[in-house]
Amino acid sequence: MASVPEFSADRPFSRLRVVAPGEPRDEDDATLVAAVRANEPGAAGRMWDRYASLVHRILRRILGPTDVEDAVQDAFLRLFRDLGSLREPSALRSFLIGITLHVAKSELRRRRARRWLLLSDDVVIDESDAPAADGHHEPRAAVLRLYAMLDRISDERRTVFVLRFVEGLDLAELSAMLDCSLATTKRRVADAARRVHVLAAADPLLAPYLEARP
Amino acid sequence: MKHADGRELQEEGVVGLARVARLVDERIDESRHAAGRERLLLALAKQRRRSTGRTLIMVAAAVSLLTVITVAVEHRPGRLEYRVAGTVATDGDWIDVAPSGGPASMRFSDGSELDLGPGSRGRVAEVTGDGARVVLGAGILQARVVHRPRARWAVTAGPYTVEVTGTAFDVGWSAASEELELSLHDGSVIVRGPSLPDGLRVAAGQRLVARAGTGEAQLSLLLTAQPSLAPSARDAGLGAEGPAQVHPAMRPLPTWSEMLADGNFRGVLEAAETRGVDATLSRGSLPDVVALADAARYVHERGLARRGLLAERSRFTGSAEAHAAAFVLGSMADDGGARDDAIRWYDTYLAESPRGPFAAEALGRKLVALVESGDTAGARSVSREYLRRFPHGAHADYARDHMPEP
């Protein structure tokens, strides 16, 4: 094979356009769903490129500072398996979030069972590392403590806390995700907040954050 | 505190606690993103292969055109041998893979494997001791070519030829749209064809889309970007004339976008202060302004975030980032209780990007803002529009709740 020149400003390919990673294609969710259903080349990869970060973020926020790669894969495999049941392709994002929440709950159940069988906790915290909640230190201990605390509440409360207060979903979005009425969603939010507040208030490491304001 | 049971106080309190959860690094780094992509595609391919096996058992007797073949094709001394396995039909040299099944696998005696995807068509046009030439008539081909000192492989798709020495890549060819899509996972290849007569080297972590009809070729970076090309890609967003070759040694410092991706929000702000915030906002590149605005948002410096977002809109009018900035400005106004501003920004976003990625959210949030501001007539109108456009969207139930009584 003949030698080929590398990219050079002196010799640009006149019709070649270099685009930044992640630059969105002119393809909405409905088009992407249709492409995946039709097994178009590259469509599955584009689905990953578009939504892997979202799935990863939700799982990390619900499950905590732990490896979530298997769970991300699980969510995507379920997505591809169930995509045929998606009636409204433009609702892909909500559909995928719903699947992700299901995967997160399964993972929480699995971890709980494992902890019970092994009679040990995943998280060990050295309180001497705990910094003040002054925003000037990396409050790693607080993160670990928070997720250890979340392990003590129900999966439902944990999910509601994360989606509402960490992810910032409004009540309407949250009620769609939880598949319940707005009034029920409000009650569940209040219930989760109350439970989290009570536990955090009793924890000297977390209590200062209850007073913190953005 | 509005409720005797302290509900609002508790909700406000846990908002502070939620900031702790946000310290969990939720971003997926580039190498893990790419590895996850590979893993998913491999798993999907395996699933299809298993599905093919099951399908084959059920339909083999009825579908006479499809044949499961496992044949040794080449036995000439000094040449590679290969076998084809899968649910395929043959038409002369051509191999047609059943559209509903899994891929057909071509396994060569040097260990190289080329899989023709479901519904794809291809043929082995030439086999030598150093490699082979495979023609992709339509569909997708996944290749894992074993690197050997003298390996010479080529995949031809329409007017394009992908020359290979040792690599892993996916190539798709649509005869109808005359479009080639190539994703490089490992090694490098050279692509020749319309507008690329001298060949274009595509390296690991890059994707090429080339259209024979127009001669266009678009090279983008997958998420495991080649260091030498990353700056060029960034420059492209600044309206650079063309891509420039940049040696890896010339970029010892992370970019602001990379710092942002690493969660180093303070680092971005400090870098901006060193350079000058005003100078950045008035003369900085689009990626830097976006990174600065996002970093400011993440550390709750709302004023600076707003200035950055406004700079995106005024300086890079028409860009996807400028459009998205309108939605983000709306969300920020919403969070700050400025509902009128929020609605105005949501309207701006919806006017500029009626089918954009945040269209459903923008319309839904506008609806919530209208309801909360007591604009019943406006809320009903938007509810109607929302249900028409996004009948299964996240705000659909909320919209139904605010439709006029029948």
Interface residues (C-beta under 8 A of the other chain):
Chain A: M1 A2 V4 P5 E6 F7 S8 A9 P12 F13 S14 R15 L16 R17 V18 V19 A20 P21 G22 E23 P24 D28 N39 E40 P41 G42 A44 G45 W48 D49 A52 S53 H56 R57 R60 R61 G64 P65 E69 V72 Q73 F76 L77 F80 R87 E88 S90 A91 R93 S94 E138 P139 R140 A142 V143 L146 Y147 F161 V162 F165 V166 G168 D170 L171 A172 E173 S175 A176 M177 S181 L182 V189 A190 A193 R194 V196 H197 A200 A201 L206 Y209 L210 E211 A212 R213 P214
Chain B: D5 R7 Q10 E11 G13 V14 V15 G16 L17 A18 R19 V20 A21 R22 L23 V24 D25 E26 R27 I28 E30 R32 H33 G36 R37 R39 L40 L41 A43 L44 Q47 P99 G117 P118 G119 G139 I140 R152 E163 T165 D170 V171 G172 W173 S174 E181 S183 I190 S195 L196 D198 G199 L200 R201 T214 G215 E216 A217 Q218 L219 S220 L221 L222 L223 A225 L229 S232 A233 R234 A236 G237 E241 G242 P243 A244 Q245 P287 H300 A320 D335 R355 P357 A360 E361 G364 R365 L367 V368 F390 P391 H392 G393 A394 H395 A396 D397 Y398 D401
